[in-house]
Amino acid sequence: MSAIQTNVEAASASYSSSFTQGHLALPPAKKYLVLTCMDARIDPARAFGIDLGDAHVIRNAGASAADALRSIIISQQLLGTHEIVLVKHTGCGMLTFGNGDAYGLVGQNLGQDAVEELRQKEFDFLPFPELEKAVVEDVAFLKGSKLVPESVAISGWVYEVETGKTRRVV
């Protein structure tokens, strides 16, 4: 067992020994979802005031709305959420490369067969060069989608990894 796996096992034992919230309902109590980046420097519960059972938290590279759409539909249509809080962040890795760079790294690390698979799937890593513009574009994508009801409140934010502050963009 790796050190990470050993840590997961120990943390689970400690957490479950005093766990008392197994009664919480499946749908989130406050009927909203947060879409944010997978960056390890973001603790959504603490940074955005989310208690266990309050909200769905969807995380992916860059807080991409297009990448999260499947989960957003499930959250809304099956589990009743009716608000989306989209949060990107400063210092995001998605600001540092383009698709060509990612394809090149895949080729270097995994070989040309892997690159060919990316090409066949027309794979887009969804990088973005401007943070605030990406927030605005993702909010517009969600508001323009027929898969997200017009009644859903959608806001876009930037979390500052340097200060822990979150500011509204749209």
Backbone as ProteinMPNN parsed JSONL, in Angstrom:
{"seq_chain_A": "MSAIQTNVEAASASYSSSFTQGHLALPPAKKYLVLTCMDARIDPARAFGIDLGDAHVIRNAGASAADALRSIIISQQLLGTHEIVLVKHTGCGMLTFGNGDAYGLVGQNLGQDAVEELRQKEFDFLPFPELEKAVVEDVAFLKGSKLVPESVAISGWVYEVETGKTRRVV", "coords_chain_A": {"N_chain_A": [[0.85, -1.177, 0.0], [0.545, 2.221, -0.835], [1.956, 5.288, 0.538], [0.109, 7.342, 0.349], [-2.323, 5.908, 0.138], [-2.307, 4.639, 2.63], [-2.568, 6.885, 4.256], [-5.149, 7.755, 3.474], [-6.682, 5.621, 4.415], [-6.204, 5.799, 7.204], [-7.133, 8.396, 7.75], [-9.814, 8.083, 7.076], [-10.657, 6.248, 9.012], [-10.349, 7.8, 11.33], [-12.081, 9.996, 10.782], [-14.591, 8.711, 10.422], [-15.012, 7.672, 12.925], [-16.187, 9.557, 14.555], [-18.289, 10.442, 13.095], [-21.441, 11.862, 12.415], [-23.372, 12.53, 10.589], [-24.795, 10.964, 8.801], [-27.437, 10.951, 8.18], [-28.158, 12.892, 6.374], [-29.917, 14.206, 3.548], [-30.03, 13.103, 0.09], [-30.351, 15.099, -2.065], [-28.875, 18.377, -2.321], [-29.174, 20.518, 0.475], [-29.353, 23.327, 0.301], [-29.847, 23.778, -2.32], [-28.062, 24.518, -4.446], [-25.19, 24.649, -6.65], [-21.646, 24.543, -6.786], [-19.213, 25.272, -9.072], [-15.924, 24.732, -9.475], [-12.323, 24.943, -9.72], [-10.029, 22.141, -9.851], [-7.743, 22.615, -8.486], [-5.423, 22.148, -5.917], [-5.029, 24.096, -4.035], [-7.39, 25.224, -3.349], [-9.974, 25.182, -1.072], [-13.035, 24.447, -1.2], [-15.234, 24.183, 0.642], [-14.465, 25.602, 2.984], [-13.621, 28.082, 1.87], [-15.874, 29.044, 0.543], [-17.968, 28.813, 2.284], [-19.461, 26.374, 2.661], [-21.349, 23.976, 4.136], [-21.428, 20.492, 5.088], [-23.601, 18.681, 3.086], [-24.941, 20.896, 2.1], [-24.518, 21.827, -0.625], [-23.792, 20.916, -4.045], [-20.52, 20.243, -5.15], [-18.637, 20.711, -7.88], [-15.727, 19.83, -9.472], [-13.138, 20.535, -11.723], [-10.416, 20.711, -14.098], [-9.641, 24.005, -14.376], [-12.223, 24.89, -13.829], [-14.168, 24.423, -15.803], [-17.093, 25.08, -17.568], [-18.143, 23.738, -19.787], [-16.952, 21.212, -19.58], [-18.096, 20.385, -17.206], [-20.784, 20.133, -17.686], [-22.375, 17.739, -17.879], [-22.496, 16.883, -15.174], [-23.718, 19.136, -14.072], [-26.265, 19.077, -15.274], [-27.263, 16.675, -14.159], [-27.227, 17.408, -11.433], [-29.138, 19.452, -11.421], [-31.494, 18.461, -12.786], [-32.019, 15.907, -11.694], [-31.561, 16.209, -8.99], [-32.424, 18.657, -8.078], [-31.133, 21.249, -7.869], [-30.93, 24.819, -8.232], [-29.306, 26.965, -8.693], [-26.17, 28.252, -9.807], [-22.859, 28.652, -8.933], [-20.057, 29.741, -10.27], [-16.613, 29.416, -10.039], [-13.528, 30.472, -10.854], [-9.903, 30.8, -10.659], [-7.057, 32.757, -9.559], [-3.711, 32.331, -10.78], [-4.117, 29.951, -12.134], [-3.437, 26.851, -13.687], [-4.47, 26.454, -16.217], [-4.151, 28.777, -17.543], [-1.646, 28.752, -18.538], [-0.871, 27.312, -20.805], [-1.437, 26.047, -24.173], [-3.594, 24.116, -26.359], [-1.867, 22.849, -28.212], [0.524, 22.686, -26.762], [-0.234, 20.875, -24.75], [-0.883, 18.598, -26.266], [1.667, 18.085, -27.242], [3.073, 17.405, -24.879], [1.682, 15.1, -24.151], [2.385, 13.474, -26.298], [5.166, 13.312, -25.897], [5.286, 12.058, -23.382], [3.526, 9.861, -23.479], [3.475, 8.863, -26.014], [3.004, 8.583, -29.65], [0.692, 7.166, -30.363], [-1.093, 7.786, -28.36], [-1.402, 10.538, -28.818], [-2.622, 10.406, -31.304], [-5.038, 9.259, -30.544], [-6.12, 11.394, -29.067], [-6.434, 13.222, -31.194], [-8.293, 11.848, -32.834], [-10.499, 11.93, -31.185], [-10.916, 14.581, -31.185], [-9.966, 16.15, -29.064], [-10.151, 18.668, -26.671], [-8.369, 20.554, -24.439], [-9.3, 22.737, -23.161], [-7.99, 25.198, -22.39], [-7.385, 28.603, -21.254], [-6.61, 32.025, -21.992], [-7.121, 34.414, -20.602], [-8.24, 35.271, -17.469], [-10.598, 36.634, -16.223], [-12.135, 37.037, -18.516], [-12.581, 34.384, -19.252], [-14.244, 33.561, -17.164], [-16.526, 35.142, -17.667], [-17.177, 34.146, -20.227], [-17.735, 31.417, -19.659], [-19.956, 31.65, -17.952], [-21.731, 32.829, -19.769], [-21.889, 30.707, -21.603], [-23.264, 28.778, -20.052], [-25.656, 30.17, -19.524], [-26.596, 30.379, -22.088], [-27.181, 27.819, -22.824], [-29.528, 25.324, -23.687], [-29.802, 23.297, -21.97], [-29.653, 24.195, -19.432], [-31.948, 25.562, -17.383], [-33.65, 28.711, -17.898], [-34.433, 29.905, -15.55], [-32.482, 29.39, -13.687], [-30.229, 30.764, -11.456], [-27.14, 32.222, -12.156], [-23.835, 32.879, -11.39], [-20.559, 34.373, -11.664], [-17.24, 34.09, -10.49], [-13.989, 35.01, -9.118], [-11.518, 33.42, -7.368], [-8.922, 34.309, -5.258], [-5.922, 32.885, -4.975], [-3.753, 33.819, -3.62], [-4.629, 35.437, -1.527], [-6.955, 34.364, -0.477], [-9.382, 35.54, -0.859], [-12.562, 36.001, -2.487], [-13.943, 37.299, -5.408], [-16.642, 38.827, -7.129], [-17.279, 38.54, -10.587], [-19.197, 38.434, -12.602]], "CA_chain_A": [[0.0, 0.0, 0.0], [1.335, 3.451, -0.902], [1.807, 6.212, 1.664], [-1.164, 8.056, 0.144], [-3.396, 4.975, 0.489], [-2.251, 4.469, 4.084], [-3.134, 8.109, 4.812], [-6.598, 7.727, 3.237], [-7.255, 4.64, 5.335], [-6.132, 6.339, 8.563], [-8.031, 9.553, 7.832], [-11.176, 7.55, 7.062], [-10.928, 5.666, 10.33], [-10.492, 8.905, 12.269], [-13.29, 10.752, 10.425], [-15.802, 7.921, 10.633], [-15.177, 7.348, 14.344], [-17.061, 10.551, 15.194], [-19.224, 10.923, 12.071], [-22.833, 11.85, 12.883], [-24.243, 13.173, 9.617], [-25.254, 9.99, 7.822], [-28.867, 11.16, 7.942], [-28.385, 13.961, 5.4], [-30.623, 13.821, 2.323], [-29.242, 13.082, -1.141], [-30.279, 16.425, -2.708], [-28.252, 19.384, -1.465], [-30.17, 21.241, 1.257], [-29.494, 24.729, -0.112], [-30.272, 23.75, -3.731], [-27.152, 25.161, -5.39], [-23.944, 23.941, -6.921], [-20.444, 25.345, -7.016], [-18.272, 24.721, -10.049], [-14.629, 25.355, -9.256], [-11.161, 24.227, -10.244], [-9.504, 21.033, -9.062], [-6.498, 23.07, -7.874], [-5.31, 21.715, -4.524], [-4.956, 25.26, -3.143], [-8.748, 25.707, -3.089], [-10.805, 24.393, -0.169], [-14.346, 25.051, -1.449], [-16.091, 24.247, 1.823], [-14.038, 26.709, 3.844], [-13.527, 29.353, 1.137], [-17.182, 29.506, 0.073], [-18.962, 28.64, 3.346], [-20.343, 25.254, 2.346], [-21.398, 22.91, 5.134], [-21.754, 19.174, 4.563], [-25.0, 18.538, 2.718], [-25.5, 22.157, 1.592], [-24.4, 22.1, -2.059], [-22.907, 20.081, -4.854], [-19.273, 20.884, -5.562], [-18.092, 20.084, -9.088], [-14.368, 20.32, -9.671], [-12.389, 20.05, -12.883], [-9.319, 21.597, -14.464], [-10.052, 25.308, -14.864], [-13.645, 25.159, -13.562], [-14.771, 24.511, -17.132], [-18.527, 24.819, -17.644], [-18.397, 22.722, -20.814], [-16.523, 19.939, -19.015], [-18.965, 20.061, -16.074], [-22.192, 20.178, -18.065], [-23.053, 16.494, -17.515], [-22.767, 16.923, -13.734], [-24.678, 20.223, -13.826], [-27.59, 18.57, -15.658], [-27.666, 15.714, -13.133], [-27.478, 18.166, -10.22], [-30.38, 20.21, -11.538], [-32.662, 17.697, -13.22], [-32.284, 14.774, -10.821], [-31.393, 16.499, -7.568], [-33.141, 19.866, -7.716], [-30.448, 22.526, -7.647], [-31.433, 25.891, -9.097], [-28.359, 28.076, -8.766], [-24.801, 27.86, -10.113], [-21.801, 29.59, -8.574], [-18.863, 29.334, -11.008], [-15.459, 30.083, -9.436], [-12.182, 30.219, -11.367], [-8.97, 31.347, -9.678], [-5.76, 33.297, -9.979], [-2.635, 31.353, -10.815], [-4.617, 28.676, -12.662], [-2.598, 26.21, -14.688], [-5.106, 26.541, -17.535], [-3.682, 30.031, -18.136], [-0.224, 28.633, -18.85], [-0.578, 26.482, -21.975], [-2.453, 25.9, -25.207], [-3.823, 22.724, -26.75], [-0.664, 22.329, -28.855], [1.462, 22.328, -25.703], [-0.724, 19.656, -24.091], [-0.696, 17.495, -27.217], [3.1, 17.816, -27.275], [3.441, 16.681, -23.661], [1.121, 13.745, -24.247], [3.245, 12.748, -27.233], [6.462, 13.082, -25.241], [5.158, 11.164, -22.232], [2.718, 8.663, -23.728], [3.715, 8.381, -27.367], [2.178, 9.073, -30.748], [-0.617, 6.518, -30.357], [-1.931, 8.581, -27.458], [-1.714, 11.778, -29.531], [-3.599, 10.054, -32.337], [-6.329, 9.094, -29.869], [-6.612, 12.753, -28.818], [-6.874, 13.792, -32.475], [-9.519, 11.157, -33.247], [-11.584, 12.395, -30.319], [-10.923, 16.04, -31.278], [-9.883, 16.493, -27.659], [-9.813, 20.046, -26.334], [-8.033, 20.661, -23.033], [-10.047, 23.902, -22.707], [-7.201, 26.237, -21.721], [-7.856, 29.972, -21.509], [-5.514, 32.974, -21.79], [-7.512, 35.553, -19.765], [-9.051, 34.754, -16.381], [-11.927, 37.235, -16.112], [-12.842, 36.759, -19.766], [-13.003, 32.981, -19.194], [-15.398, 33.519, -16.26], [-17.654, 35.708, -18.415], [-17.534, 33.217, -21.306], [-18.364, 30.212, -19.113], [-21.294, 32.031, -17.494], [-22.522, 32.988, -20.996], [-22.117, 29.357, -22.118], [-24.318, 28.157, -19.258], [-26.909, 30.903, -19.741], [-27.029, 30.141, -23.461], [-27.464, 26.405, -23.049], [-30.896, 24.841, -23.508], [-29.73, 22.277, -20.93], [-29.72, 24.893, -18.152], [-33.159, 26.39, -17.429], [-33.478, 30.162, -17.767], [-34.713, 30.286, -14.161], [-31.316, 29.117, -12.844], [-29.351, 31.902, -11.183], [-25.751, 31.864, -12.453], [-22.887, 33.953, -11.135], [-19.169, 34.024, -11.933], [-16.358, 34.636, -9.472], [-12.563, 34.676, -9.128], [-10.903, 33.184, -6.062], [-7.514, 34.7, -5.268], [-5.159, 31.92, -4.177], [-2.757, 34.548, -2.839], [-5.236, 36.098, -0.37], [-8.121, 33.632, 0.012], [-10.597, 36.313, -1.135], [-13.329, 35.695, -3.693], [-14.609, 38.505, -5.907], [-17.618, 38.577, -8.183], [-16.974, 39.079, -11.912], [-20.485, 38.576, -13.291]], "C_chain_A": [[0.897, 1.241, 0.0], [1.094, 4.307, 0.344], [0.497, 6.985, 1.56], [-2.325, 7.168, 0.569], [-3.465, 4.736, 1.995], [-2.863, 5.68, 4.767], [-4.65, 8.14, 4.645], [-7.266, 6.781, 4.231], [-7.289, 5.178, 6.764], [-7.092, 7.515, 8.742], [-9.485, 9.097, 7.858], [-11.561, 6.976, 8.416], [-11.17, 6.767, 11.363], [-11.8, 9.667, 12.034], [-14.55, 9.979, 10.794], [-16.053, 7.609, 12.104], [-16.08, 8.34, 15.078], [-18.098, 11.115, 14.22], [-20.662, 10.777, 12.545], [-23.815, 12.386, 11.847], [-24.711, 12.231, 8.51], [-26.729, 10.115, 7.473], [-29.159, 12.197, 6.851], [-29.032, 13.419, 4.133], [-29.683, 13.863, 1.121], [-29.208, 14.443, -1.836], [-29.636, 17.443, -1.771], [-29.306, 20.284, -0.815], [-30.399, 22.673, 0.781], [-29.711, 24.88, -1.609], [-29.372, 24.533, -4.689], [-25.944, 24.285, -5.625], [-22.841, 24.954, -7.152], [-19.587, 24.59, -8.02], [-16.963, 25.461, -9.853], [-13.519, 24.451, -9.78], [-10.724, 23.11, -9.293], [-8.223, 21.4, -8.321], [-6.484, 22.757, -6.373], [-5.233, 22.876, -3.534], [-6.329, 25.819, -2.797], [-9.464, 24.707, -2.191], [-12.217, 24.974, -0.272], [-15.228, 25.181, -0.212], [-15.733, 25.449, 2.697], [-14.074, 28.044, 3.119], [-14.893, 29.924, 0.785], [-18.306, 29.236, 1.074], [-19.949, 27.515, 3.099], [-20.248, 24.208, 3.456], [-21.761, 21.602, 4.454], [-23.261, 19.084, 4.293], [-25.631, 19.77, 2.097], [-25.594, 22.223, 0.07], [-23.596, 21.007, -2.747], [-21.661, 20.896, -5.166], [-18.72, 20.074, -6.719], [-16.728, 20.692, -9.318], [-13.781, 19.697, -10.932], [-11.287, 21.06, -13.184], [-9.865, 22.896, -15.053], [-11.482, 25.692, -14.58], [-14.403, 25.338, -14.875], [-16.248, 24.147, -17.12], [-18.834, 23.722, -18.66], [-18.048, 21.334, -20.284], [-17.466, 19.467, -17.911], [-20.427, 19.898, -16.445], [-22.963, 18.912, -17.684], [-23.428, 16.511, -16.034], [-23.778, 18.01, -13.381], [-26.098, 19.754, -14.148], [-28.106, 17.599, -14.6], [-28.04, 16.441, -11.843], [-28.832, 18.871, -10.276], [-31.592, 19.328, -11.81], [-33.007, 16.542, -12.286], [-32.301, 15.146, -9.34], [-31.818, 17.905, -7.153], [-32.382, 21.141, -7.436], [-30.962, 23.57, -8.64], [-30.573, 27.154, -9.054], [-26.967, 27.505, -9.013], [-23.867, 28.998, -9.726], [-20.526, 29.057, -9.228], [-17.674, 30.124, -10.463], [-14.168, 29.596, -10.089], [-11.21, 30.868, -10.386], [-7.699, 31.881, -10.316], [-4.727, 32.18, -9.967], [-3.051, 29.996, -11.351], [-3.681, 28.13, -13.74], [-3.161, 26.31, -16.094], [-4.744, 27.829, -18.262], [-2.29, 29.893, -18.751], [0.112, 27.838, -20.103], [-1.707, 26.552, -22.987], [-2.619, 24.431, -25.538], [-2.589, 22.096, -27.383], [0.38, 21.891, -27.838], [1.057, 21.011, -25.038], [-0.553, 18.438, -24.989], [0.779, 17.092, -27.272], [3.567, 17.029, -26.055], [2.905, 15.253, -23.669], [1.981, 12.9, -25.177], [4.572, 12.374, -26.609], [6.356, 12.009, -24.164], [4.457, 9.843, -22.526], [2.855, 8.102, -25.136], [2.679, 8.846, -28.378], [0.814, 8.389, -30.842], [-1.589, 7.288, -29.466], [-2.329, 9.897, -28.12], [-2.76, 11.512, -30.603], [-4.987, 9.853, -31.719], [-6.941, 10.458, -29.546], [-7.166, 13.375, -30.094], [-8.184, 13.168, -32.938], [-10.722, 11.634, -32.451], [-11.755, 13.916, -30.372], [-10.889, 16.644, -29.875], [-9.397, 17.921, -27.456], [-9.548, 20.102, -24.831], [-8.668, 21.892, -22.377], [-9.209, 24.915, -21.916], [-7.799, 27.609, -22.023], [-6.733, 30.954, -21.185], [-5.832, 34.135, -20.843], [-8.54, 35.103, -18.735], [-10.469, 35.324, -16.342], [-12.768, 36.973, -17.361], [-13.361, 35.316, -19.774], [-14.201, 32.816, -18.263], [-16.637, 33.994, -17.007], [-18.122, 34.736, -19.5], [-18.206, 31.953, -20.784], [-19.764, 30.505, -18.582], [-22.21, 32.186, -18.71], [-22.847, 31.628, -21.618], [-23.274, 28.695, -21.368], [-25.661, 28.84, -19.486], [-27.463, 30.659, -21.134], [-27.411, 28.705, -23.765], [-28.931, 26.084, -22.798], [-30.955, 23.79, -22.396], [-29.734, 22.862, -19.518], [-30.944, 25.813, -18.216], [-32.87, 27.877, -17.228], [-33.667, 30.638, -16.337], [-33.524, 30.083, -13.225], [-30.47, 30.381, -12.693], [-27.909, 31.439, -11.391], [-24.875, 33.078, -12.183], [-21.476, 33.442, -11.377], [-18.228, 34.787, -11.026], [-14.903, 34.285, -9.758], [-12.106, 34.565, -7.681], [-9.425, 33.525, -6.189], [-6.729, 33.756, -4.363], [-4.139, 32.605, -3.273], [-3.343, 35.107, -1.541], [-6.381, 35.318, 0.26], [-9.433, 34.369, -0.218], [-11.257, 35.849, -2.431], [-14.054, 36.964, -4.112], [-15.508, 38.156, -7.078], [-17.168, 39.255, -9.477], [-18.266, 39.369, -12.654], [-21.572, 37.834, -12.527]], "O_chain_A": [[1.88, 1.308, 0.738], [0.15, 4.076, 1.1], [-0.152, 7.251, 2.572], [-3.22, 7.622, 1.283], [-4.551, 4.643, 2.566], [-3.596, 5.535, 5.746], [-5.364, 8.512, 5.576], [-8.297, 7.113, 4.816], [-8.294, 5.028, 7.459], [-7.779, 7.617, 9.758], [-10.299, 9.665, 8.586], [-12.669, 7.201, 8.902], [-12.091, 6.671, 12.174], [-12.537, 9.949, 12.979], [-15.466, 10.528, 11.406], [-17.184, 7.314, 12.49], [-16.669, 8.003, 16.105], [-18.712, 12.147, 14.492], [-21.064, 9.713, 13.018], [-24.967, 12.67, 12.178], [-24.991, 12.676, 7.397], [-27.209, 9.445, 6.559], [-30.313, 12.352, 6.451], [-28.731, 12.307, 3.699], [-28.672, 14.565, 1.132], [-28.121, 14.912, -2.174], [-29.833, 17.377, -0.558], [-30.223, 20.754, -1.488], [-31.52, 23.177, 0.851], [-29.754, 26.001, -2.115], [-29.862, 25.144, -5.638], [-25.701, 23.314, -4.907], [-23.069, 26.06, -7.642], [-19.279, 23.413, -7.833], [-16.895, 26.675, -10.043], [-13.768, 23.331, -10.225], [-11.013, 23.139, -8.097], [-7.675, 20.569, -7.597], [-7.434, 23.073, -5.657], [-5.357, 22.668, -2.327], [-6.43, 26.781, -2.036], [-9.547, 23.522, -2.514], [-12.566, 25.888, 0.476], [-15.902, 26.197, -0.042], [-16.608, 26.217, 3.097], [-14.513, 29.042, 3.691], [-15.063, 31.142, 0.731], [-19.478, 29.414, 0.743], [-21.15, 27.686, 3.308], [-19.186, 23.628, 3.683], [-22.336, 21.603, 3.365], [-24.081, 19.375, 5.164], [-26.759, 19.696, 1.61], [-26.624, 22.625, -0.471], [-22.83, 20.278, -2.116], [-21.742, 22.098, -5.417], [-18.377, 18.902, -6.566], [-16.579, 21.913, -9.357], [-13.91, 18.497, -11.173], [-11.241, 22.136, -12.589], [-10.485, 22.882, -16.116], [-11.93, 26.738, -15.05], [-15.177, 26.282, -15.036], [-16.619, 23.045, -16.716], [-19.69, 22.871, -18.417], [-18.788, 20.38, -20.524], [-17.615, 18.263, -17.706], [-21.238, 19.553, -15.586], [-24.096, 19.007, -17.212], [-24.561, 16.187, -15.681], [-24.605, 17.823, -12.488], [-27.026, 20.007, -13.38], [-29.263, 17.689, -14.189], [-29.058, 16.126, -11.227], [-29.577, 18.883, -9.296], [-32.609, 19.444, -11.126], [-34.185, 16.231, -12.108], [-32.963, 14.493, -8.533], [-31.601, 18.306, -6.01], [-32.934, 22.049, -6.814], [-31.377, 23.235, -9.75], [-31.043, 28.256, -9.338], [-26.618, 26.435, -8.514], [-24.053, 30.146, -10.131], [-19.979, 28.043, -8.793], [-17.71, 31.354, -10.424], [-13.763, 28.449, -9.9], [-11.641, 31.433, -9.381], [-7.323, 31.518, -11.43], [-4.859, 31.204, -9.228], [-2.406, 28.99, -11.054], [-3.2, 28.874, -14.594], [-2.407, 26.257, -17.065], [-5.0, 27.961, -19.459], [-1.808, 30.814, -19.411], [1.29, 27.702, -20.434], [-2.793, 27.053, -22.695], [-1.864, 23.592, -25.047], [-2.29, 20.93, -27.123], [1.04, 20.867, -28.012], [1.896, 20.144, -24.795], [-0.13, 17.375, -24.533], [1.102, 15.906, -27.34], [4.36, 16.096, -26.179], [3.586, 14.318, -23.247], [2.273, 11.742, -24.878], [5.049, 11.251, -26.772], [7.231, 11.151, -24.046], [4.753, 8.825, -21.901], [2.401, 6.992, -25.415], [1.641, 9.411, -28.032], [-0.132, 8.986, -31.356], [-2.769, 7.421, -29.791], [-3.475, 10.327, -27.995], [-3.68, 12.308, -30.788], [-5.994, 10.238, -32.313], [-8.142, 10.658, -29.729], [-8.237, 13.981, -30.082], [-9.086, 13.876, -33.384], [-11.83, 11.729, -32.979], [-12.62, 14.475, -29.698], [-11.678, 17.53, -29.546], [-8.368, 18.327, -27.996], [-10.413, 19.735, -24.037], [-8.576, 22.06, -21.161], [-9.661, 25.43, -20.893], [-8.615, 27.756, -22.932], [-5.987, 30.753, -20.227], [-4.914, 34.777, -20.331], [-9.604, 34.605, -19.102], [-11.439, 34.57, -16.42], [-13.969, 36.719, -17.268], [-14.466, 35.06, -20.253], [-15.087, 32.01, -18.545], [-17.674, 33.331, -16.985], [-19.322, 34.526, -19.673], [-19.153, 31.463, -21.4], [-20.668, 29.686, -18.748], [-23.35, 31.722, -18.682], [-23.958, 31.421, -22.106], [-24.164, 28.116, -21.99], [-26.685, 28.173, -19.626], [-28.675, 30.726, -21.338], [-27.912, 28.41, -24.85], [-29.507, 26.527, -21.804], [-32.039, 23.435, -21.934], [-29.809, 22.128, -18.533], [-30.972, 26.745, -19.021], [-31.964, 28.25, -16.483], [-33.117, 31.67, -15.95], [-33.55, 30.554, -12.087], [-30.052, 30.986, -13.681], [-27.501, 30.4, -10.872], [-25.139, 34.171, -12.684], [-21.219, 32.24, -11.306], [-18.393, 35.989, -10.815], [-14.616, 33.378, -10.54], [-12.281, 35.483, -6.881], [-8.756, 33.08, -7.122], [-6.849, 33.813, -3.14], [-3.71, 32.031, -2.272], [-2.622, 35.237, -0.552], [-6.745, 35.575, 1.408], [-10.49, 33.883, 0.183], [-10.59, 35.367, -3.347], [-14.695, 37.626, -3.296], [-15.18, 37.306, -7.906], [-16.729, 40.405, -9.463], [-18.414, 40.428, -13.264], [-22.73, 37.833, -12.945]]}, "name": "protein", "num_of_chains": 1, "seq": "MSAIQTNVEAASASYSSSFTQGHLALPPAKKYLVLTCMDARIDPARAFGIDLGDAHVIRNAGASAADALRSIIISQQLLGTHEIVLVKHTGCGMLTFGNGDAYGLVGQNLGQDAVEELRQKEFDFLPFPELEKAVVEDVAFLKGSKLVPESVAISGWVYEVETGKTRRVV"}
